[in-house]
Amino acid sequence: MDDLILIRPDEGYLAWIREFRGEFAGCLDWLHGAQGLKHYEDPSEWLRYLALCGNESTVPEGDHLYSQFLCVRQTDGKIVGMVGVRHRPVGPLETWGGHVGYCVCPSERRKGYATWMLREVLPYCRSIGLSRVLLTAGDENVGSVKTILANGGVLENHVVSPKHHIPVGRYWIELS
């Protein structure tokens, strides 16, 4: 994992963001941790949306203050994953979404990237004043559950996701 970095997305990564999004075409995954990327074919539009969500005074109605990070493999510049932080989840996300979401390219899974991304973003969560973070994962998403547990997540309970209609585990990670 020495060749990975978490960085904020910018115009220099447009082609890589497009490629990352393309890897999820036809995939049932929802691009968790990539704040609305599935809705933006043009990565430039997505970056503009992220800029709005990243500023308390411009967050769109119904959205939340949000920080996005790309997980970039430095050896080839490829975005292998994304992780995002909701500063204060609002509405249903308070129950079944949580503070942190992440996703890894289908071609890059089972390499420990999600566990690394979550561990690396936790200090940022502390820096914005969070004392603990909520993460959620369906029991069928074994990789995500393992990622959360590997980073100190403790299961609180299960709720049913109104979007997916499946039980979702709610895990808390205490930040010291």
HELIX and SHEET records of a PDB file:
HELIX    1   1 GLU A   11  TYR A   13  5                                   3    
HELIX    2   2 LEU A   14  GLY A   22  1                                   9    
HELIX    3   3 LEU A   37  HIS A   39  5                                   3    
HELIX    4   4 PRO A   43  CYS A   53  1                                  11    
HELIX    5   5 LEU A   93  TRP A   96  1                                   4    
HELIX    6   6 PRO A  106  GLU A  108  5                                   3    
HELIX    7   7 TYR A  113  SER A  127  1                                  15    
HELIX    8   8 VAL A  142  ALA A  150  1                                   9    
SHEET    1   A 4 LEU A   4  ILE A   7  0                                        
SHEET    2   A 4 TYR A  66  ARG A  73 -1                                        
SHEET    3   A 4 ILE A  79  ARG A  86 -1                                        
SHEET    4   A 4 VAL A 100  VAL A 104 -1                                        
SHEET    1   B 3 ARG A 132  GLY A 138  0                                        
SHEET    2   B 3 PRO A 167  GLU A 174 -1                                        
SHEET    3   B 3 VAL A 154  VAL A 160 -1                                        
END                                                                             
